[in-house]
Amino acid sequence: MFKYSDSNKRYYTLDYFYKHKFGCKVFKVSLNAGFTCPNIDGSVGVGGCIYCKGGSGDDFHTKDLETQFNMVKDIMLRKWPKAKYIGYFQANTNTYAKLDVLKEKYETILKQDNVVGISIATRPDAITDECLDYLEELSKRTYLTVELGLQTIHESTSILINRCHTLKCFTDMVKKLRKKGINVVVHIINGLPFETKKMMIETVKYLSNLDIQGIKIHMLSILKGTKLEKLYKQKHFKVLSREEYIDIVCDELEYLREDIVVNRITGDPKVSDLIKPYWITKKVTILNDIDKELKRRNSYQGIRYQKKD
């Protein structure tokens, strides 16, 4: 059995981490706080990342945070009546505002009953020193995680997808956050245009040698109305098959440091927006087949990890 598992999982799941940290079921409540993005409003770029369609959680943008929180909480409580919650500021760039605005948003969720922490999705170029100081203070009184979008370590791909920040910018922000004692989760995407399996694994190898606490692995979704859709129609770049994705994820897990919590291992695109790949909608079977492949290999997270000097 894998070191951080009490089930058939051969990798360090977020569910296992939460249960052992908090002693109960904990679920994340996705929120849209109405933020924009410096890569949309012209601060660092325009148009956003080419795969982006307004930011995850966009459906909630017309409702206040407390209403959003209670809507999701009430649904989840039917399944887990004794659960606790982490407020997940998901849509767009959730540190991209003045400090007083950030405080008002975060504190609104922290004062809700049975909230044990918050998770903040953002960009590495959108956290000011003033914000860092506040996040440090916040991390001392609640369970705080900052989720940084990276997607790839390869600058050529980063330019193609219009990330508008460098790998150095990302790495420097990880170091700043960790110096403040703040937990870091990193988002990556498999199947980005023209990337090879080797390139995807290199991204995980790089992250395994950084002081990060978690990772989210996504499969690239081509959504209607995005610049990625236009690129796909023009270039017809390769989209990973289900079998290729499972193989790559299992390889990535083998290179991933064993104490890094796998927060996500596939995505949840809105079916009505999805162009390709269709197989991504079968989330449960993908997860099951990753488990089966790791078992077939007699493998587990971190088996091929090698620390860089």
Secondary structure, DSSP 8 states (H G I E B T S, - for coil): --TT-SSS--S-BHHHHHHHHHSS-EEEEEE------TTTBSSS-BS--TT-SS-TTGGGTTS-HHHHHHHHHHHHHTT-TT-EEEEEE-SS-TT-S-HHHHHHHHHHHHTSTTEEEEEEEE-TTS--HHHHHHHHHHHTTSEEEEEEEEE-S-HHHHHHTT--S-HHHHHHHHHHHHHTT-EEEEEEEES-TT--HHHHHHHHHHHHTS--SEEEEEE--EETTSHHHHHHHHH------HHHHHHHHHHHHHHS-TTSEEEESS----GGGEEE-GGGG-HHHHHHHHHHHHHHHT--TTTT-----
